[in-house]
Every structure is written in structure tokens, then in C-alpha cells.
Amino acid sequence: MPKSPNQKLKLLYLMKILTEETDENHMLTVPQMINELRLYDIRAERKSIYDDLEALRVFGLDIESVKSKTTGYYVASRNFELPELKLLVDSVQVSKFITYKKSLQLIKKIESLCSCHEAQALQRQVYVANRIKSINESIYYNVDKIHKAINSDKKISFQYFEYTIEKERKYKRSGERYIKSPYALHWYNENYYLISFDAFESIKYFRVDKMIDIIITEQPRDAKEQFAKLDVAAYTKKIFGMFGGEEDTVKLEFANQLIGVVIDRFGKDVMVIPTDSKHFTVYVNVAVSPQFLAWVFGLGDQARILAPQDVVGKMKEHIQTVAANY
């Protein structure tokens, strides 16, 4: 009887069967492996399976066996443990910038890194349907293009948009393309931001999910010396933590129970100065903006701005503006 055209692939299909169908709780006996191979139109004898299992062990596949009434074989270890895969699935689920469609695709790929039985444990965690997800499918590829531009030291060209009240895209600058020197990507509040410099060597940042039609140009990046001097961690802490605005050193007073909020916002290195038994003050460099003022306002009577006076004045104006709406 002539050999099946798949016969030369026997070892590869056996590895596929073991990695997809076995784990420490699900094993296959040699007769079961032979039956599984038949589904791929591959014939095998018991002795050849033992030889193949040994070849796969030498190759690096961690195959263990357990003897009872019969001997079962399974893949004992993989590149990723199940708890690690669950973390990856959770990360995909909570990432707003990854669209619903792409989330399902990524989770399906993550499932392929474990056995089909363990994949069911991951499938039970899939609840992305009701989460707010990005509707810009291209963001997944935008991130990749930006990284390529950074690695190749090239400028990028792109269009930038915002949404109208009708939920339609409206291009900034009437659709005129931006040309920027990309240097870093920053993740903040479930969104990716591009940190870049313009032709005047001024730092600019953009929401990656609002960038469209990114093209990597042949122009080398500007402002390399400026970026080398930039403390990205400090910059993102000030700008992305409180959005845009003029930077200033602000003195703030908080109730003691807000120490966790302050550390979360400004970091553990912020200097805390006790005011009395119930309050403490901090001096922080922030971008004074409506968002910053709203953040302080949201803490109610447990937080207040003490100095400088012009920022105190801005806070009073902010309160009056909000009050005027009611």
C-alpha cells in the first residue's frame, strides 16, 4: 500500500497533537496518538511513536509520562504558564485602544499558546463585548508604524482628527498632514500617546487612536539633542497626569486620608509636609489646566490650592464657571 503524502509530516503532526490536546490534567496514550494521526491520514506503529516521542524530547519539547493502567503522555511545560496567559487576556480586555474585533483575534491567538482544555479557562474570561473599545481599527497598526519610524530614525506624516457632536470625524487643520519627529509612545488612562518634536524643536503629543494614514518618510528626525535632555518620566507625569497647560510649582493642602490619592497622582517621591494632625501639604510641578483644577475640585473640601495666588485665582474662576451652569 503506497504511503500517504502526509507521512513525512508525522513528527510535526504528533507535536501539534501533543501541544494542542495535552496538559498535566489531560494525557494521551500511544494508541490514542495513533488514532489522532489517522485523522491527518497518517499511519503509525507503536514503536515508531516511542521513537518520535524521544525525538521530540531531544528537540526540546517537555514531554512527561504517567503510568497507571496505561501510560499517558503530556506536554509538561510551555513558554507561557496558564496564569501568565490569563494576565495577557486581561490586558487585552481592559485595553480601550484595542478594538473589539482585534481583541477577539488576539485572545484567540493567546489561546493557541496552551492546550485546548486550558484555553476553555481563558474563554470563560472573555467579556470584551460590553466594554468601551476603540472604534479606530488602524490603531493596532499605527503603534507598529510609529515604532518602526523611531527605530529607523525617520519622521512620520499623518492626518489628525477629532469627533463632532454627530460622532463623525473632523480633520484638524482641514486635513493638512502633520510632519513630526516621533520619539516615544506613552500609555496613559487607557490611551496611547505619541511624544514627538516639530520642525521648531517644540515637544508635541498626539492621541495615537486619532492619527490616521501614517506614512514613514525618508526625512531624518529633528531635535535629537532636545529629546536626549528630556526626562520622559517627569514630562509624562506632569503633562499626561494633568493634561496641557502652563507649568507651575503649586502648593496644595490635603486631608490625611488622601495620602494614597496624592501618591498615586504624583509618585512616592513627592515631599509630604504635615500641616497639623489632620492635613499635609505638598509642592508639585504641574501643568495648570482646567483638567488639573477639576481634579482638585473633585476632591471636595479635602483638598485646596494654597499658592501661587494666580493659580488660586484660576481655581476660584473655575468654581464660578461651574456654578454658573446650575
Secondary structure, DSSP 8 states (H G I E B T S, - for coil): ----TTGGGHHHHHHHHHHHH-BTTB-B-HHHHHHHHHTTT----HHHHHHHHHHHHHHT--EEEEESSSEEEEE---SS-HHHHHHHHHHHHH-TTS-HHHHHHHHHHHHTTS-HHHHHHHHTT--GGGS---S-TTHHHHHHHHHHHHHTTEEEEEEEEEE-TTS-EEEGGGG--EEEEEEEEEEETTEEEEEEE-TT--EEEEEGGGEEEEEEEEEE-S-HHHHHH--HHHHHHHHHHH-SSEEEEEEEEEEGGGHHHHHHHH-TTS--EE-SSSEEEEEEEEEE-HHHHHHHHHTGGGEEEEE-HHHHHHHHHHHHHHHTT-
